[in-house]
C-alpha cells in the first residue's frame, strides 16, 4: 500500500529549488517517490509517495534542510 502526502512549499523559484527539495524528501525513510509542481510566483506543491504515513515534522525538517518552508495549509 502506498500513501500520498501533499505539502505546500513557499520560496521556490526554479528547477534547482525543485531538485533540492526532491533530494531531501527522497531521503526520508519509506519515501518511494516525490513529485514537485513549481509555482515560481506563489506556493509550490510537493506530492510525496511513501509506504506509510510520514511524520509532518520530518517533512518540514527535510524542506527546511533544502532551504524552504512549509506554507500555510500544508
N, C-alpha and C positions, 0 to 999 in steps of 0.2 A: 504494500500500500504506500502511496506517496501522498505527501501533504504539500499544499501550495500556500505560501505566505506572501502577502503583498505589503510592501513598505514604501512610504513616500519619503523622498530624499531631497533636501534643499542644497543649493550651492553647486550643482553640477552644470558644466557648460560645454563639454567637448568629449570626444572619444576617449581621451586619456582619463577623464573622470570616470567614464563607464568602465574602462579596463581596471582602474584602481579599486573601485567598489566591487566589481565582479571577482577580482582576485581575493580580496579579503573575505567576502561572503562564502566563496568556494572552500575556504579553509575551515569553516565551521563543521563540527562533527555531524555526519548524516546528510550533508547537502549533496544532492546529485545534479543540480542544475541551477543556473542563475540567468535570468533574462532582464536586462535593464532597458527601459524606454526613456530615452533622453528628452527632456524638455528644457532646453537651454535658457528659456525665458521665464521658467517657473519651477514647478515641482516635478521631479523625475520619479519614475516608479520602478521598483525592483520586484520581480516575482521570483521567489526562491522555492525550488522544489527540494524536498527532503524526505527521508524515510520515516521521520517522526516530527512531532511538534517541536519548534525551536524556541529557545528562551529569548524573549524580546530584549532582555538586557545584553545578551551575547550578540544579537543582531545589531543593536545600537552601538556596541563597542567595536564591532567589525567595521561599521560605517564610519565611526569616529576615527578609527585607525587609518582609514583611507583619506581622511581629511574633510569629511562631510558630516551632515547632521540629519537625523530622522525628522521629517517635517510633521507638523500638526496633522492629526488624523492617521498617522502611520505607525 
